[in-house]
Amino acid sequence: MIAVGDTLPPITFTRLTADGMETVDNGYFAGRTVVLFAVPGAFTPTCSQAHLPGYVVLADKLKAGGVDAIACVAVNDAFVMKAWGDSQNADAIDMLADGDGSVHKALGLSMETGSFGGTRAQRYAMVIKDNVVTLLNVEAPKAFEVSDAETVLKALNL
């Protein structure tokens, strides 16, 4: 599993924007501080009721404290991620898709859920500065205690 102090391996997400489908790679993290948080699936209960909404509410505080971007990722396609972001008024959050789970496999942060959905991302929050992981909070299975926006805000002393 990737750890604090590690440089991100080559990774590629997709994102649907007003201009169409876009590829997002390590260049997205270059020279910036990014909070990346992952959820097991878009439109699922904890993800929709607490995880993403917490970042929507605290986005201004995170950005005022020096975070350049906040990104949410799930093993869903870019169309689903865009629709979910729109439904959650997540304009301040970049909604990234890891459609086949390859990013999370490369990071060592995937999990198998069987008939629930197959390969999914573990729930986590990560702070990445210029492609280097400076904070990594991975949740225990079925937990939501360390990857929420408030915990990341406190960890960044904001």
C-alpha positions in Angstrom: 0.0 0.0 0.0 1.2 3.5 -0.7 2.4 5.3 2.4 3.2 8.8 3.7 6.4 9.9 2.0 5.8 7.9 -1.1 5.6 9.5 -4.6 2.5 8.6 -6.5 3.1 5.9 -9.2 1.9 6.8 -12.7 -2.0 7.0 -12.4 -4.8 8.1 -14.7 -8.3 9.1 -13.9 -11.1 10.4 -16.1 -13.4 13.3 -15.6 -16.4 14.6 -17.5 -16.3 18.4 -17.9 -18.4 20.9 -19.9 -15.8 20.4 -22.7 -16.1 16.6 -22.7 -14.1 13.7 -21.3 -10.7 14.6 -19.9 -7.8 12.5 -18.7 -6.3 13.4 -15.4 -2.8 12.1 -14.6 0.0 12.9 -12.2 0.3 16.3 -13.7 -2.9 17.2 -11.8 -0.9 16.9 -8.5 2.4 18.6 -9.8 3.2 21.7 -7.9 0.0 21.7 -5.9 -1.5 20.5 -2.6 -4.5 18.2 -3.3 -6.8 16.5 -0.9 -7.9 13.3 -2.6 -10.6 11.2 -0.9 -12.1 8.0 -2.1 -15.4 6.4 -1.5 -16.5 2.8 -2.3 -19.2 4.0 -4.6 -21.1 7.1 -5.9 -24.7 7.4 -4.7 -24.2 5.0 -1.8 -25.5 5.9 1.7 -22.5 7.0 3.8 -20.8 8.4 0.7 -23.8 10.6 -0.2 -25.0 11.5 3.3 -21.7 12.2 5.0 -18.4 11.8 3.1 -18.9 14.0 0.0 -21.2 16.5 1.7 -18.5 17.1 4.4 -16.0 18.1 1.8 -18.6 20.3 0.0 -19.3 22.2 3.3 -15.6 22.6 4.3 -14.1 23.2 0.8 -13.7 26.9 1.3 -11.8 26.4 4.6 -9.5 23.8 3.1 -8.8 26.0 0.1 -8.3 29.1 2.3 -5.7 27.1 4.2 -3.6 26.4 1.2 -5.2 23.3 -0.4 -5.2 23.9 -4.2 -7.8 21.3 -5.1 -10.1 18.7 -3.6 -10.9 15.6 -5.5 -13.3 12.8 -4.9 -12.7 9.4 -6.6 -14.6 6.2 -6.8 -14.5 3.1 -9.0 -17.3 4.3 -11.1 -17.4 5.8 -14.6 -17.0 9.5 -15.3 -20.6 9.9 -16.2 -21.7 8.6 -12.8 -19.2 10.7 -11.0 -20.4 13.9 -12.8 -24.0 13.1 -12.1 -23.3 12.4 -8.4 -21.3 15.6 -8.1 -24.1 17.6 -9.7 -26.7 16.0 -7.4 -24.6 16.9 -4.4 -23.8 20.5 -5.5 -20.1 19.6 -5.4 -18.9 22.3 -7.7 -15.8 22.9 -5.6 -14.8 19.2 -5.8 -13.2 17.6 -8.8 -15.1 14.3 -9.4 -12.6 11.8 -10.7 -13.4 8.3 -12.0 -11.3 5.2 -11.6 -13.5 3.2 -13.9 -11.7 -0.1 -13.8 -10.2 0.2 -10.4 -6.6 0.2 -11.8 -5.6 3.3 -9.9 -6.6 1.8 -6.6 -4.9 -1.5 -7.4 -1.7 0.5 -8.2 -2.0 2.3 -4.9 -2.8 -0.8 -2.9 -6.1 0.7 -1.8 -8.6 -1.5 -3.6 -11.0 -4.0 -2.0 -13.1 -6.8 -3.4 -16.8 -6.6 -2.6 -18.0 -9.6 -4.5 -21.5 -9.3 -5.8 -21.9 -5.8 -4.2 -19.9 -4.2 -6.9 -16.6 -6.1 -7.4 -13.4 -4.1 -7.2 -14.0 -0.9 -5.2 -11.8 1.8 -3.6 -11.2 1.6 0.1 -12.6 4.6 1.9 -9.6 7.0 2.6 -8.4 10.6 2.5 -5.0 11.5 1.3 -3.1 14.8 1.1 -0.7 15.0 -1.9 1.9 17.7 -2.2 3.6 17.8 -5.6 2.9 14.1 -6.2 4.2 13.1 -2.7 1.7 11.7 -0.1 1.9 13.7 3.1 -1.2 12.3 4.8 -3.0 9.0 4.4 -6.0 8.1 6.5 -7.5 4.7 5.5 -10.7 3.6 7.1 -11.2 0.2 8.7 -13.8 -1.9 6.8 -17.3 -0.4 7.1 -15.9 2.5 9.2 -16.1 6.3 8.6 -13.9 7.9 11.2 -10.6 9.2 9.8 -11.3 10.2 6.1 -13.9 12.9 6.7 -13.2 16.5 5.8 -13.1 17.7 9.4 -10.4 15.2 10.3 -8.3 16.3 7.3 -8.9 19.9 8.2 -7.6 19.3 11.7 -4.6 17.2 10.5 -3.6 20.2 8.3 -3.9 22.5 11.3 -6.5 24.6 9.5 
